[in-house]
Amino acid sequence: MFDLILLTIVCFISAFTLTPVIIKLAIKLNVVDEPCQRKIHKSPIPTLGGLAIFSGFLIGLLVVQPDSPYHFFILLGALFTIFLGLFDDIYPLSSKSKFVSQIVIASVVVIGGDLKVSFINLPFGGQIEFGWFSIAIAIFWIVGITNAINLIDGLDGLSAGISAIVLLTIGIMANFMGNVYVSSMSLILFWSIIGFLPYNFHPAKIFMGDTGSLFLGYMIAVLSLLGFKNVTLISFAIPILILAVPIFDTFVAIIRRIIQKRPISSPDRSHLHHRLLQLGLSQRQAVLFLYLLSGLFSVAAILFSMSTIWGAALIVTISLLVIQLLVEMLELIDSKFKPLTNLVKIWRGNRS
């Protein structure tokens, strides 16, 4: 208990006190996020806030000193990701360059640290062995989640807050499973984000930039992979449920751009948070709504882990229905894509 209290104080205070220093540094170096047509903010905002989170994380590591055979390669990948995000914040990189760099970083961590999903146990006996394909699955997961957290970073405090909720959930579940390493690392990151968030919540005094969003996305991907690998087919859905909001937003964005025949990497103003603003919600209201949504999916993941097969199936069904309703109500793909709404109309028409 004392270690937990000490960790909370150290990580929170480190990030909280270092963030104003990073703000001054970013302004002095003119590393700011300029407003443009597809962005929400109206004046230049200093970025590099991810350095404050990373600093709190490193100081927390010195206090806790978690031990794991994966530790060296996880930290190596984290350091490379920080450098990639830092370079992109100062000298913007192309989407292709960032994507290739992320694949290289993920490959180093997965192959060097032997961090992969080797097999899945089936509910009624037996297991599926992935063999060499397990490496590709792990790389795809790390790159995908890294970009999902990066893409949802569109409103003040949004990506940081959702990352904190996700990490707290992973930490709690890892503690239940007796995984001390994942639990410790998740809590270190959680309190580092909480120390940074007062400066990042609307109206933001600093953005965490790609330095922060790529780093958090990478760490969330690695910790969720490490915490839930080599599990049953049913519980393989747990990290997907925990990360439902960023995964859902990214997946729908890809579908939307394919339908509209635009490059997958092209930016737009039709993300989940954009649509909430267009409905009339304020920045704070939109962010708090998405916090709530992320929290509900996290609770669903915890309940899912304790359920029977039928209970788990019910939770997944309800979660998919909620996602589909959001897609249709917010018109996240387009105004005509409403199969569930149309099905309900047909059913009502037949009844009448």
Phi and psi in degrees as a GROMACS rama.xvg file:
@    title "Ramachandran Plot"
@    xaxis  label "Phi"
@    yaxis  label "Psi"
@TYPE xy
-62.0222  -41.6161  PHE-2
-61.5629  -38.9301  ASP-3
-65.6293  -43.2149  LEU-4
-64.4333  -42.7797  ILE-5
-63.2618  -42.869  LEU-6
-60.7672  -44.3565  LEU-7
-58.6694  -49.1497  THR-8
-64.468  -48.4971  ILE-9
-63.5234  -50.212  VAL-10
-66.4319  -44.1761  CYS-11
-62.7472  -51.2995  PHE-12
-64.1327  -39.3455  ILE-13
-59.9232  -51.7522  SER-14
-67.3092  -39.5933  ALA-15
-65.2215  -40.5677  PHE-16
-81.9859  -27.1565  THR-17
-83.5682  -23.4825  LEU-18
-59.9272  -45.161  THR-19
-59.7953  -32.9927  PRO-20
-65.2847  -42.7534  VAL-21
-65.8585  -36.654  ILE-22
-59.2761  -48.8537  ILE-23
-63.1408  -39.7313  LYS-24
-64.5816  -44.6895  LEU-25
-63.1402  -40.5416  ALA-26
-66.2696  -42.8511  ILE-27
-62.9634  -38.3627  LYS-28
-86.9908  -2.18097  LEU-29
59.9404  36.321  ASN-30
-94.1891  86.754  VAL-31
-128.087  156.045  VAL-32
-94.8484  108.056  ASP-33
-76.876  142.543  GLU-34
-68.5484  148.79  PRO-35
-152.273  -178.538  CYS-36
-62.034  -36.6371  GLN-37
-90.23  -1.05995  ARG-38
-104.93  158.543  LYS-39
-86.9093  -39.9424  ILE-40
-70.3433  151.437  HIS-41
-104.754  -9.15966  LYS-42
-138.127  158.083  SER-43
-59.5139  133.537  PRO-44
-121.426  129.072  ILE-45
-60.5049  143.325  PRO-46
-114.961  -157.019  THR-47
75.1484  12.0874  LEU-48
-59.392  -22.2647  GLY-49
-59.5117  -25.7378  GLY-50
-65.648  -33.4766  LEU-51
-67.6782  -42.792  ALA-52
-63.794  -44.5403  ILE-53
-63.6836  -38.309  PHE-54
-64.6558  -44.6001  SER-55
-61.0767  -37.8678  GLY-56
-63.2006  -46.5916  PHE-57
-64.831  -41.7033  LEU-58
-65.3176  -38.6703  ILE-59
-62.4622  -37.951  GLY-60
-62.6106  -38.2178  LEU-61
-65.4921  -31.8027  LEU-62
-76.5231  -48.8625  VAL-63
-84.5766  -39.2782  VAL-64
52.0129  59.98  GLN-65
-65.7694  146.29  PRO-66
-118.521  132.398  ASP-67
-162.883  147.015  SER-68
-64.079  -16.9909  PRO-69
-90.2679  -9.79756  TYR-70
-56.8484  -47.6069  HIS-71
-59.0402  -48.4384  PHE-72
-72.6955  -30.9791  PHE-73
-63.3489  -46.1822  ILE-74
-67.8179  -36.396  LEU-75
-61.9441  -45.4505  LEU-76
-63.7183  -37.979  GLY-77
-63.4476  -42.5343  ALA-78
-64.7205  -44.2876  LEU-79
-61.887  -39.6137  PHE-80
-66.681  -40.1498  THR-81
-60.942  -44.4356  ILE-82
-63.5  -39.3197  PHE-83
-63.4339  -47.2318  LEU-84
-65.6546  -40.0927  GLY-85
-62.6628  -44.2134  LEU-86
-64.0566  -40.1186  PHE-87
-68.6317  -33.7079  ASP-88
-69.7224  -32.2119  ASP-89
-90.8086  -44.6196  ILE-90
-126.637  88.6268  TYR-91
-48.782  129.94  PRO-92
-96.9481  160.517  LEU-93
-74.3302  157.704  SER-94
-59.2002  -38.2333  SER-95
-65.026  -42.9334  LYS-96
-62.5695  -43.4788  SER-97
-65.1592  -41.1287  LYS-98
-63.7878  -45.7501  PHE-99
-63.4766  -41.977  VAL-100
-61.548  -40.7245  SER-101
-65.4843  -37.9277  GLN-102
-63.9379  -41.6579  ILE-103
-62.9337  -46.4583  VAL-104
-61.8159  -46.7201  ILE-105
-62.1985  -38.5166  ALA-106
-63.5768  -41.987  SER-107
-61.4959  -44.0793  VAL-108
-68.6297  -45.9553  VAL-109
-69.1529  -47.1197  VAL-110
-77.5271  -46.9454  ILE-111
-66.6478  -40.4437  GLY-112
-94.1601  1.27451  GLY-113
53.2744  43.162  ASP-114
-100.915  91.3363  LEU-115
-147.963  163.587  LYS-116
-90.0524  101.79  VAL-117
-78.6026  -36.1195  SER-118
-159.789  166.603  PHE-119
-131.21  128.149  ILE-120
-76.8045  133.54  ASN-121
-83.4292  150.386  LEU-122
-59.0959  -33.7547  PRO-123
-111.234  29.8922  PHE-124
104.55  151.496  GLY-125
84.0256  177.352  GLY-126
-153.585  158.435  GLN-127
-101.632  119.008  ILE-128
-92.0751  129.627  GLU-129
-91.0383  -21.087  PHE-130
59.6059  -137.32  GLY-131
-65.7617  -23.6138  TRP-132
-64.4997  -20.5673  PHE-133
-62.0476  -31.8404  SER-134
-65.5976  -45.0698  ILE-135
-63.0059  -39.0981  ALA-136
-61.8938  -46.3488  ILE-137
-65.2156  -42.3523  ALA-138
-63.7127  -44.247  ILE-139
-60.2671  -42.0335  PHE-140
-63.0016  -48.4307  TRP-141
-63.03  -46.9496  ILE-142
-66.5536  -41.5471  VAL-143
-64.0286  -47.211  GLY-144
-70.1002  -36.994  ILE-145
-56.7082  -45.5153  THR-146
-74.5558  -30.0745  ASN-147
-64.518  -43.8455  ALA-148
-66.927  -36.4333  ILE-149
-66.3792  -41.2614  ASN-150
-70.8861  -29.3017  LEU-151
-82.629  -1.91685  ILE-152
-80.8203  69.4133  ASP-153
-119.756  -9.18123  GLY-154
-131.264  156.932  LEU-155
-56.037  120.778  ASP-156
78.7477  -0.538892  GLY-157
-69.1378  -58.0488  LEU-158
-64.4896  -40.6609  SER-159
-63.1496  -46.5105  ALA-160
-65.1068  -44.5537  GLY-161
-66.0026  -38.9375  ILE-162
-60.36  -40.9102  SER-163
-63.0835  -43.2147  ALA-164
-62.6746  -45.0241  ILE-165
-61.9635  -46.5237  VAL-166
-66.6263  -38.2853  LEU-167
-62.7857  -42.0306  LEU-168
-64.7235  -45.7138  THR-169
-60.379  -42.2868  ILE-170
-62.6943  -43.867  GLY-171
-63.1727  -46.6319  ILE-172
-68.8148  -36.5196  MET-173
-64.5478  -35.5825  ALA-174
-65.9061  -40.7082  ASN-175
-60.8057  -36.6148  PHE-176
-84.5849  -2.43407  MET-177
78.5517  17.1235  GLY-178
-91.6478  89.0628  ASN-179
-64.4164  -38.2485  VAL-180
-63.0647  -52.4076  TYR-181
-63.7476  -40.2044  VAL-182
-61.4647  -46.0534  SER-183
-64.1166  -47.1248  SER-184
-63.6795  -38.7804  MET-185
-64.8408  -42.6204  SER-186
-69.8551  -36.3065  LEU-187
-58.0844  -47.0805  ILE-188
-68.8341  -40.026  LEU-189
-56.9872  -51.5147  PHE-190
-71.3862  -27.4024  TRP-191
-66.7847  -39.1179  SER-192
-67.4414  -43.1069  ILE-193
-60.8181  -35.98  ILE-194
-67.1304  -30.147  GLY-195
-84.7782  -31.6232  PHE-196
-58.0009  -36.4914  LEU-197
-57.0183  -28.0612  PRO-198
-87.6187  -16.1617  TYR-199
-102.952  -18.9511  ASN-200
-73.3902  153.673  PHE-201
-62.0599  132.361  HIS-202
-81.8845  124.404  PRO-203
-68.651  136.909  ALA-204
-93.529  -17.238  LYS-205
-156.606  146.47  ILE-206
-100.911  152.161  PHE-207
-81.689  -13.6463  MET-208
64.0735  -176.143  GLY-209
-65.511  -25.5583  ASP-210
-55.4183  -42.6833  THR-211
-85.1542  -46.8917  GLY-212
-67.1174  -39.4764  SER-213
-68.2881  -40.4616  LEU-214
-63.4893  -48.1746  PHE-215
-64.5939  -41.9501  LEU-216
-60.1674  -43.8225  GLY-217
-62.1043  -48.3879  TYR-218
-66.0923  -40.2579  MET-219
-62.8093  -43.5674  ILE-220
-61.4887  -46.4929  ALA-221
-66.9993  -45.6449  VAL-222
-67.1338  -38.5285  LEU-223
-68.2254  -36.8424  SER-224
-65.6035  -43.8947  LEU-225
-70.4574  -33.4342  LEU-226
-78.5896  -27.2926  GLY-227
-125.43  17.1958  PHE-228
-78.5099  161.068  LYS-229
53.971  50.7966  ASN-230
-118.279  -174.934  VAL-231
-76.8536  163.007  THR-232
-59.9659  -38.0087  LEU-233
-67.3644  -50.3811  ILE-234
-76.2389  -5.24285  SER-235
-63.3722  -19.5403  PHE-236
-78.9076  -11.5093  ALA-237
-58.7776  -53.9979  ILE-238
-63.3216  -28.3349  PRO-239
-67.891  -40.6986  ILE-240
-65.4341  -43.6496  LEU-241
-59.4404  -39.1432  ILE-242
-99.5783  23.1835  LEU-243
-56.8829  -41.9643  ALA-244
-64.0366  -55.6169  VAL-245
-65.6842  -35.4465  PRO-246
-65.6296  -46.0278  ILE-247
-61.0901  -45.7494  PHE-248
-62.8959  -41.6858  ASP-249
-68.8699  -44.6762  THR-250
-62.1848  -45.1141  PHE-251
-64.9795  -37.7522  VAL-252
-61.7414  -40.8341  ALA-253
-64.2182  -46.9417  ILE-254
-60.0687  -44.3159  ILE-255
-59.7688  -44.45  ARG-256
-71.2642  -32.3944  ARG-257
-66.9927  -45.2355  ILE-258
-62.576  -39.5192  ILE-259
-82.6176  2.18511  GLN-260
56.5089  46.0873  LYS-261
-118.373  156.569  ARG-262
-56.6671  141.088  PRO-263
-59.9793  -33.5277  ILE-264
-83.8553  -3.01134  SER-265
-71.9305  135.549  SER-266
-76.0807  156.346  PRO-267
-152.573  178.461  ASP-268
-115.042  40.7865  ARG-269
-121.166  17.2266  SER-270
-67.3745  167.334  HIS-271
-52.2914  -47.1699  LEU-272
-69.1909  -32.9574  HIS-273
-63.9809  -43.4737  HIS-274
-66.1714  -35.3435  ARG-275
-64.3747  -39.606  LEU-276
-65.9269  -38.989  LEU-277
-67.92  -21.6677  GLN-278
-79.7014  -9.02759  LEU-279
111.183  1.00341  GLY-280
-73.8868  147.866  LEU-281
-77.0719  169.133  SER-282
-56.3225  -47.6592  GLN-283
-62.4646  -42.8094  ARG-284
-64.1239  -42.8799  GLN-285
-62.9991  -44.4829  ALA-286
-65.356  -45.0017  VAL-287
-64.1935  -36.4239  LEU-288
-62.1545  -43.6155  PHE-289
-72.0705  -31.2349  LEU-290
-59.3733  -47.8749  TYR-291
-60.5169  -45.1359  LEU-292
-61.6789  -44.4015  LEU-293
-63.5207  -40.5495  SER-294
-62.9467  -39.9171  GLY-295
-65.4474  -41.3739  LEU-296
-65.8293  -34.4269  PHE-297
-65.6646  -42.3747  SER-298
-62.3  -41.3973  VAL-299
-59.6651  -38.9227  ALA-300
-65.3784  -41.4778  ALA-301
-65.2101  -44.4608  ILE-302
-63.9759  -38.8337  LEU-303
-57.8673  -41.6955  PHE-304
-67.5282  -20.2043  SER-305
-105.328  2.60379  MET-306
-92.146  164.048  SER-307
-75.3657  175.829  THR-308
-59.3391  -42.881  ILE-309
-69.3305  -37.1651  TRP-310
-65.2291  -41.0306  GLY-311
-63.2941  -40.9154  ALA-312
-62.7513  -39.0209  ALA-313
-65.3885  -42.8132  LEU-314
-62.5722  -43.2237  ILE-315
-64.4772  -43.0536  VAL-316
-60.5942  -46.8205  THR-317
-62.6745  -41.8465  ILE-318
-62.4815  -42.8566  SER-319
-66.0623  -37.2545  LEU-320
-65.0872  -41.6599  LEU-321
-61.1382  -44.45  VAL-322
-62.5008  -45.4098  ILE-323
-63.1427  -40.3726  GLN-324
-62.4366  -40.5015  LEU-325
-63.8068  -42.1457  LEU-326
-59.0297  -43.9738  VAL-327
-77.8822  -42.7236  GLU-328
-67.4877  -36.982  MET-329
-92.7075  -2.23863  LEU-330
52.3882  51.7974  GLU-331
-72.9642  -23.4348  LEU-332
-98.5608  -59.8042  ILE-333
-166.57  174.277  ASP-334
-70.5046  -16.7784  SER-335
-94.8138  -15.1669  LYS-336
-83.6242  88.4532  PHE-337
-142.123  59.934  LYS-338
-62.3055  -39.8285  PRO-339
-68.3812  -42.9673  LEU-340
-61.8569  -43.2022  THR-341
-65.744  -37.1926  ASN-342
-64.1355  -41.5789  LEU-343
-64.4617  -40.1142  VAL-344
-63.331  -41.105  LYS-345
-64.6722  -42.4368  ILE-346
-63.4438  -42.4162  TRP-347
-65.1141  -38.5384  ARG-348
-64.6292  -39.5884  GLY-349
-67.3105  -36.2948  ASN-350
-68.6577  -34.9613  ARG-351
